Amino acid sequence: MAKATTIKVKLVSSADTGFYYVAKKNSRTMTEKLVKKKYDPVAKKHVEFRESKIK
């Protein structure tokens, strides 16, 4: 079977609160690590979320 183009990735907070989002990413077009600025409810502010693997 063909390999899926979209994969699920875990976006972990850079504030080290342990909070994370799960996002989809097209692995063929976006080869670099995903970085988004989103709201962290534990830290109560907007911080950068960086991509890591889902275990």
C-alpha positions as CSV (number, residue, x, y, z in Angstrom):
1,M,0.0,0.0,0.0
2,A,1.0,3.6,-0.5
3,K,2.4,5.6,2.3
4,A,0.0,8.2,3.8
5,T,0.8,11.9,2.9
6,T,-0.6,13.3,6.2
7,I,0.8,12.3,9.5
8,K,-0.2,13.3,13.1
9,V,2.4,15.2,15.1
10,K,2.4,16.3,18.7
11,L,3.0,20.0,19.3
12,V,4.7,20.4,22.7
13,S,4.7,23.6,24.7
14,S,8.0,25.4,24.9
15,A,7.0,26.7,28.4
16,D,7.7,23.1,29.7
17,T,4.2,22.8,31.2
18,G,3.5,19.4,29.7
19,F,0.6,20.7,27.6
20,Y,0.4,19.7,24.0
21,Y,-1.8,19.9,20.9
22,V,-2.1,17.2,18.2
23,A,-2.0,18.4,14.6
24,K,-1.9,17.0,11.1
25,K,1.0,17.7,8.8
26,N,1.7,16.9,5.1
27,S,5.0,15.1,5.3
28,R,5.8,15.6,1.6
29,T,5.4,19.3,1.4
30,M,6.4,20.3,4.9
31,T,9.7,18.6,5.5
32,E,10.9,20.9,8.3
33,K,9.7,20.7,11.9
34,L,6.4,22.4,12.6
35,V,6.4,25.4,14.9
36,K,3.2,27.3,15.8
37,K,2.4,30.0,18.3
38,K,-0.7,28.9,20.3
39,Y,-2.3,29.4,23.7
40,D,-1.0,27.4,26.6
41,P,-3.8,27.2,29.3
42,V,-1.4,26.0,32.0
43,A,1.0,29.0,31.5
44,K,-2.0,31.2,30.6
45,K,-0.3,32.9,27.7
46,H,0.6,32.3,24.0
47,V,3.9,30.4,23.6
48,E,5.6,28.5,20.8
49,F,4.7,24.9,20.3
50,R,7.3,22.6,18.6
51,E,6.8,19.4,16.8
52,S,7.6,16.0,18.4
53,K,6.7,12.4,17.6
54,I,3.6,10.8,19.0
55,K,4.5,7.7,21.0
